[in-house]
């Protein structure tokens, strides 16, 4: 629901396959001190077959 940002992920491949970020998602991500240009909230990514090959990693995890 874009309320906490604990599901933040960094999109490594397939960012072009994702829907545009909503204002709510952007506002929540904007609260993170270490936001990356490819960061998204996993809870806002509505998975579908068009996302085949999408690669993400948990934000902040090496």
Steps between C-alpha positions, in 0.01 A plus 500: 500500500808725478488582871836392642773447234623178665454318169735732310689324221752614242409400145807347335341398167165558337413844635347588164243223554356662813202732529569864579556584863196643675514820703449297819791270418726792415407681821582193712829435320593864544516439877793260460844653559678272252252496211637387164360599159392139443336450842137387513257364757441130437146531637418736213633276221204312358670190362391370162640290214643809328752529784675176408870554565450774761786496751490684831699493821399607847596863550805545721606134478840430345 
